[in-house]
Amino acid sequence: MTAVSAAAPVTAALVRAPHARTTLPTALEYAFAGVVLLMLSEALLGPLFNPTQSSEAAPWLRQIWLPVYGLTALVVAARLSCMTQVFWGALLLAPLLLLAGLSTEWSLLPDITVRRAVALSLSSLFGLYLAARFAWRELMELLAGVFLILALGSYLSVLAAPGWAIHATVHPGAWKALWFEKNGLGQVMTWGVLACGCAALLTPERRRLWTVSAVLCGALVLFSTSKTSLLGMMLVGSGLAVVAGFRRGGLLAVLTGWLALVGVAAVMAMAVLAPEIVLEALGKDPTLTGRTDIWSAVLRRVQERPWQGYGYAAFWADKQGPVGFVRNEVNWSAPTAHNGWLELLLSFGWTGVILFGVHLGVTVLAAAASMGRGAHAYWAVLAVALFTLFSLSESTIMQQNNLIWVIYVMTSAKLLQVAAPTRPR
């Protein structure tokens, strides 16, 4: 925790407005937010002290979240007046969190479900706090500062310990840096490209810093060799151009919209009519590196409990339960479904999928409506698109203590925010 804590003041300094006086309470609040975001990224500590990802190893890694939860409750209590601004975001999120808690009643492992449902609720509360406390520009620079620290730490890890930070066997030569494997690095750095790019757009006075930071993050995506992350980075690049065209209005907006629709239609047609070409371009085999085998096995288990699932976060933790059938079918110890929607089915059945589908639908509409309201539309539209993309190949939906979930909660709540009477948001 020492390295993470030492990096926090850097984040606070990066997001300070030019020539603005920063009070000690404000600096501490930025530092707190920066430290928690760094912890949520799952960088360094887990791979260093629990490389096997065993639930029994290094129990202190779970316990260090207790003071974070306590501090989150304190800062939320101190900011109750501005927390009312995320009322609609909290109201929209409440059924999902309530479902996670209620699933204890039918969970395979009620104790695991209770613990992780509480963690989910408190980490989601942190996302709501970020949306209420910080303006869009402040959020972008806070996130960009965090991703810059993670990027610099990644390069340092490769220089200092290449044997630990670079895959040697399963994916020889691929960088994993501060994460368990290459996809972890690729996914986080794709978000880094988006955050740093949006920070450059929203803060012209530090545009050079954030542009360089985006390049550093983008290079790490390439070094990770993660194909999904590379696709995500391409989405970010093209999406920035599309949003810029829409925001210009007039004929350019019409032309941009037409080109975007044609492009999406062409990709979808290619995926349906000639999937082998798409897979070859992405460097994937027809099973998507074994994912489709897992998905088929998981869907067979879902049929046994189609509307209630097995309880929040319980399916993969119960080693004596139906997870054994999945692992026997795929012939390896699969840790997750590698698909956020399938994880919802396993935890809550179709009830959870429908509830989250409503949440995502409202968020998508709010992001689209933001197009003409400010430069934050770049982040709003692309963050929702990127979250949706990664949810198809990784378990990112409703994950406790997870950076991507917290970012999604923050973005959704910020888009639905009640207008602040005293300061521009």
C-alpha positions in Angstrom: 0.0 0.0 0.0 2.9 2.3 0.5 3.6 2.8 -3.2 -0.1 3.4 -3.9 -0.4 5.9 -1.1 2.7 7.8 -2.2 1.3 8.2 -5.7 -2.0 9.7 -4.5 -0.7 13.3 -4.0 0.6 13.2 -7.5 -3.0 12.6 -8.7 -4.3 15.4 -6.6 -1.7 17.8 -8.0 -2.4 16.8 -11.6 -6.1 17.6 -11.4 -5.7 21.0 -9.6 -6.8 23.9 -11.8 -4.1 26.3 -12.8 -3.3 28.9 -10.1 -6.1 27.6 -7.9 -5.6 27.3 -4.2 -6.1 23.8 -2.9 -7.2 23.4 0.7 -6.0 20.6 2.8 -9.4 18.9 3.0 -9.8 19.1 -0.8 -6.3 17.7 -1.3 -7.0 14.8 1.1 -10.3 14.1 -0.7 -8.5 13.9 -4.1 -5.8 11.7 -2.5 -8.5 9.4 -1.0 -10.3 9.1 -4.4 -7.0 8.5 -6.2 -5.9 5.7 -3.8 -9.2 3.9 -3.9 -9.2 4.0 -7.8 -5.7 2.6 -7.8 -6.8 -0.2 -5.5 -9.8 -0.9 -7.6 -7.6 -1.4 -10.6 -6.3 -4.7 -9.0 -2.8 -3.7 -9.9 0.3 -5.1 -8.2 -0.9 -6.3 -4.8 -2.9 -9.3 -6.0 -0.3 -10.5 -8.5 2.5 -9.9 -6.1 1.1 -11.5 -2.9 -1.5 -13.9 -4.3 -0.3 -15.0 -7.8 -2.4 -18.2 -7.8 -5.6 -16.1 -7.1 -6.5 -18.5 -4.3 -9.4 -17.4 -2.0 -7.6 -18.8 1.0 -4.2 -17.1 0.4 -3.3 -13.6 1.8 -6.6 -12.9 3.6 -5.3 -9.4 4.4 -5.9 -8.5 0.8 -9.6 -8.7 1.5 -9.3 -7.1 4.9 -7.6 -3.9 3.6 -11.0 -3.0 2.0 -12.6 -2.5 5.5 -11.0 0.9 6.2 -11.8 1.9 2.6 -15.5 1.1 3.2 -15.4 3.1 6.4 -13.7 6.1 4.9 -16.2 6.0 2.0 -19.1 6.1 4.4 -17.4 9.1 6.2 -16.9 11.1 3.0 -20.4 10.4 1.8 -21.8 11.5 5.2 -19.7 14.7 4.9 -21.0 15.3 1.4 -24.7 14.5 2.0 -25.7 17.8 0.5 -24.2 17.0 -2.9 -25.1 13.3 -2.8 -28.7 14.3 -3.4 -27.6 15.2 -6.9 -27.2 11.5 -7.8 -30.6 10.6 -6.5 -31.8 9.3 -9.8 -28.6 7.3 -10.4 -28.9 5.7 -6.9 -32.6 5.0 -7.5 -31.8 3.2 -10.8 -29.0 1.2 -9.2 -31.0 0.2 -6.0 -32.9 -2.7 -7.5 -29.7 -4.4 -8.7 -28.0 -4.0 -5.3 -31.2 -5.2 -3.5 -31.3 -8.2 -5.8 -27.7 -9.0 -4.8 -28.6 -8.9 -1.2 -31.9 -10.9 -1.6 -30.1 -13.6 -3.5 -28.6 -14.8 -0.2 -31.9 -16.6 0.3 -31.2 -19.0 -2.6 -27.4 -18.8 -2.8 -25.2 -21.9 -2.9 -22.9 -20.1 -0.4 -24.9 -17.5 1.6 -21.9 -16.3 3.6 -20.0 -15.5 0.4 -23.0 -13.8 -1.2 -23.6 -11.6 1.9 -19.9 -10.5 2.1 -19.6 -9.8 -1.6 -23.1 -8.1 -1.8 -22.0 -5.7 0.9 -18.7 -5.1 -1.0 -20.6 -4.5 -4.2 -22.9 -2.0 -2.5 -20.1 0.0 -0.9 -17.9 0.1 -4.0 -21.0 1.2 -5.9 -21.5 3.9 -3.3 -18.0 5.1 -4.0 -18.9 5.4 -7.7 -22.0 7.5 -6.7 -19.8 9.7 -4.5 -17.4 10.4 -7.4 -20.3 11.4 -9.6 -21.7 13.7 -7.0 -18.5 15.2 -5.7 -16.5 16.0 -8.9 -17.3 17.9 -12.0 -16.8 16.2 -15.4 -13.5 18.0 -16.0 -12.3 17.1 -12.5 -13.3 13.4 -13.0 -11.5 13.2 -16.3 -8.3 14.5 -14.9 -8.6 12.4 -11.7 -9.0 9.3 -13.8 -6.3 10.3 -16.3 -3.9 10.9 -13.4 -4.7 7.4 -12.0 -4.2 5.8 -15.4 -0.9 7.7 -15.9 0.4 6.4 -12.6 -0.6 2.8 -13.6 1.0 3.2 -17.0 4.3 4.5 -15.5 4.2 1.7 -12.9 3.7 -0.8 -15.7 6.7 0.3 -17.7 8.8 0.3 -14.4 7.7 -3.2 -13.6 8.9 -4.4 -17.1 12.2 -2.7 -16.7 12.8 -3.8 -13.1 11.4 -7.4 -13.2 10.8 -8.5 -16.8 10.6 -12.2 -15.8 7.6 -11.3 -13.6 5.9 -8.6 -15.7 6.1 -10.5 -19.1 4.5 -13.8 -19.9 7.0 -16.5 -20.5 4.9 -19.6 -21.2 1.2 -19.3 -22.0 1.5 -16.0 -24.0 5.3 -15.7 -24.4 6.4 -12.1 -24.9 3.0 -10.5 -24.0 3.2 -7.9 -21.3 1.1 -8.3 -18.1 3.0 -5.8 -16.0 1.1 -5.2 -12.7 -1.8 -7.6 -13.4 -2.4 -11.3 -13.3 -2.4 -11.7 -17.1 -2.2 -9.7 -20.3 -5.9 -9.1 -20.7 -6.0 -7.3 -17.4 -3.2 -4.9 -18.6 -4.9 -4.4 -21.9 -8.4 -3.7 -20.6 -7.2 -1.1 -18.0 -4.9 0.7 -20.4 -7.7 0.9 -23.0 -9.7 2.8 -20.4 -6.6 4.8 -19.8 -6.5 5.8 -23.5 -10.1 7.0 -23.2 -9.7 8.9 -19.9 -6.4 10.6 -21.0 -7.9 11.5 -24.4 -11.0 13.0 -22.8 -8.9 14.9 -20.3 -6.9 16.4 -23.1 -10.1 17.6 -24.8 -11.6 19.0 -21.6 -8.4 20.7 -20.3 -6.5 22.6 -23.1 -4.0 24.0 -20.6 -2.7 20.4 -19.9 -3.5 18.9 -23.3 0.2 18.0 -24.0 0.5 16.0 -20.8 -2.7 14.0 -21.3 -2.0 13.4 -25.0 1.4 11.9 -24.1 -0.3 9.9 -21.3 -2.8 8.5 -23.8 0.1 7.4 -26.1 1.8 5.7 -23.2 -1.4 3.8 -22.3 -2.0 3.0 -26.0 1.5 1.5 -26.3 0.8 -0.8 -23.3 -2.4 -2.1 -25.1 -0.2 -3.1 -28.0 2.4 -4.7 -25.7 -0.3 -6.7 -24.0 -1.3 -8.3 -27.4 -4.9 -8.4 -26.1 -7.1 -8.5 -29.2 -10.3 -7.4 -27.4 -8.4 -4.4 -25.9 -7.0 -3.6 -29.3 -10.5 -3.6 -30.6 -11.5 -1.4 -27.7 -8.8 1.1 -28.5 -9.9 1.2 -32.1 -13.4 1.9 -30.9 -12.1 4.8 -28.8 -10.2 6.3 -31.7 -13.0 6.1 -34.2 -15.6 7.0 -31.5 -13.9 10.2 -30.7 -14.1 11.2 -34.4 -17.8 10.2 -34.6 -18.7 12.2 -31.5 -16.8 15.2 -32.7 -18.7 15.0 -36.0 -22.0 14.8 -34.3 -21.2 17.7 -32.0 -20.4 19.9 -35.0 -24.0 19.7 -36.1 -25.4 20.4 -39.6 -24.4 18.4 -42.6 -21.3 17.0 -40.9 -23.4 15.4 -38.2 -25.7 13.8 -40.8 -22.7 12.5 -42.8 -21.0 11.3 -39.6 -24.1 9.5 -38.5 -24.5 7.8 -41.9 -20.9 6.7 -42.0 -21.2 5.3 -38.5 -24.3 3.3 -39.3 -22.7 2.0 -42.5 -19.6 1.0 -40.6 -21.5 -0.8 -37.8 -23.8 -2.5 -40.4 -20.7 -3.7 -42.4 -19.0 -5.1 -39.3 -22.2 -6.9 -38.2 -22.8 -8.3 -41.6 -19.2 -9.5 -41.8 -19.5 -11.1 -38.3 -22.7 -13.0 -39.3 -21.8 -13.9 -42.9 -18.1 -14.5 -42.7 -17.1 -14.8 -39.0 -13.9 -16.6 -39.9 -12.5 -13.4 -41.5 -13.3 -11.4 -38.4 -11.8 -14.0 -36.2 -8.7 -14.3 -38.3 -8.2 -10.5 -38.3 -8.5 -10.6 -34.5 -6.1 -13.5 -34.2 -8.8 -15.7 -32.5 -9.8 -19.3 -33.1 -13.5 -20.2 -33.6 -13.9 -20.9 -29.9 -12.6 -17.4 -29.0 -9.7 -19.0 -27.0 -12.1 -21.4 -25.3 -14.7 -18.9 -24.3 -17.5 -20.4 -26.4 -17.0 -23.8 -24.8 -17.4 -22.1 -21.3 -20.4 -20.2 -22.5 -22.1 -23.4 -23.7 -21.4 -25.2 -20.5 -22.6 -22.3 -18.4 -25.9 -22.0 -20.3 -26.6 -25.6 -19.5 -26.3 -24.8 -15.8 -28.4 -21.7 -16.2 -31.3 -23.8 -17.5 -31.5 -25.5 -14.1 -32.3 -22.1 -12.4 -33.4 -19.8 -15.2 -35.0 -17.0 -13.1 -33.1 -16.9 -9.8 -29.6 -18.2 -10.5 -27.3 -19.5 -7.9 -26.8 -16.4 -5.7 -24.6 -13.4 -6.2 -20.9 -14.4 -6.7 -21.6 -18.0 -5.4 -21.4 -20.2 -8.5 -17.6 -20.2 -9.1 -16.8 -20.1 -5.3 -18.7 -23.4 -4.5 -16.1 -26.0 -5.5 -18.5 -28.8 -4.6 -21.4 -27.4 -6.6 -22.5 -27.4 -10.3 -19.3 -25.5 -11.2 -17.7 -28.9 -11.4 -19.8 -29.9 -14.4 -18.7 -26.8 -16.2 -15.0 -27.4 -15.5 -15.3 -31.1 -16.5 -16.9 -30.1 -19.8 -14.2 -27.6 -20.7 -11.3 -29.6 -19.2 -9.8 -26.8 -17.2 -10.4 -24.8 -14.1 -12.3 -21.9 -15.6 -12.5 -19.1 -13.0 -15.3 -17.1 -14.5 -17.8 -17.2 -17.4 -15.7 -14.6 -19.3 -18.9 -12.8 -20.1 -20.7 -10.3 -17.9 -24.2 -11.2 -19.0 -23.6 -14.9 -18.3 -22.4 -14.0 -14.9 -25.7 -12.2 -14.3 -27.5 -15.3 -15.4 -25.5 -17.4 -13.0 -26.1 -15.1 -10.1 -29.7 -13.9 -10.6 -31.1 -15.7 -13.7 -33.1 -13.7 -16.2 -34.3 -11.5 -13.5 -30.9 -9.9 -13.1 -30.3 -9.7 -16.9 -33.6 -7.8 -17.4 -32.9 -5.4 -14.5 -29.5 -4.6 -15.7 -30.7 -4.3 -19.3 -33.1 -1.6 -18.1 -30.2 0.1 -16.3 -27.9 0.0 -19.3 -30.7 1.1 -21.6 -31.4 4.2 -19.5 -27.7 5.0 -19.4 -27.3 4.6 -23.2 -30.2 7.0 -23.7 -28.7 9.5 -21.3 -25.3 9.3 -23.0 -26.9 9.9 -26.4 -28.8 12.9 -25.0 -25.5 14.4 -23.7 -24.2 14.8 -27.3 -25.2 18.5 -27.5 -24.7 19.4 -23.9 -20.9 19.6 -23.5 -17.5 18.1 -24.1 -18.2 15.4 -21.5 -20.2 13.7 -24.2 -16.9 12.2 -25.6 -16.5 10.3 -22.3 -20.2 9.6 -21.7 -20.8 7.9 -25.1 -17.5 6.0 -25.4 -17.4 4.9 -21.8 -20.8 3.2 -22.1 -19.7 1.7 -25.5 -16.4 0.4 -24.0 -18.1 -1.0 -21.0 -20.6 -2.8 -23.2 -17.8 -4.2 -25.4 -15.8 -5.6 -22.6 -18.9 -7.1 -20.9 -19.1 -9.5 -23.8 -15.7 -11.1 -23.2 -15.0 -10.3 -19.5 -16.9 -10.5 -16.3 -17.3 -6.8 -15.6 -20.9 -6.3 -14.7 -21.8 -5.9 -11.0 -18.3 -7.0 -9.9 -17.4 -5.9 -6.3 -14.3 -3.8 -5.8 -13.8 -3.5 -9.6 -12.6 -0.4 -11.3 -14.6 -0.8 -14.5 -17.9 -1.3 -12.6 -17.2 1.7 -10.4 -16.5 3.8 -13.5 -19.7 2.6 -15.1 -21.8 3.5 -12.0 -20.1 6.9 -11.8 -20.8 7.6 -15.5 -24.4 6.5 -15.3 -25.1 8.5 -12.1 -23.3 11.6 -13.5 -25.4 11.5 -16.7 -28.7 11.3 -14.6 -27.5 13.9 -12.1 -29.8 16.5 -10.7 -28.6 20.0 -11.6 -26.3 21.5 -9.0 -27.4 24.9 -7.8 -24.0 26.3 -6.7 -21.3 25.1 -9.1 -21.1 24.0 -12.8 -20.9 20.2 -13.3 
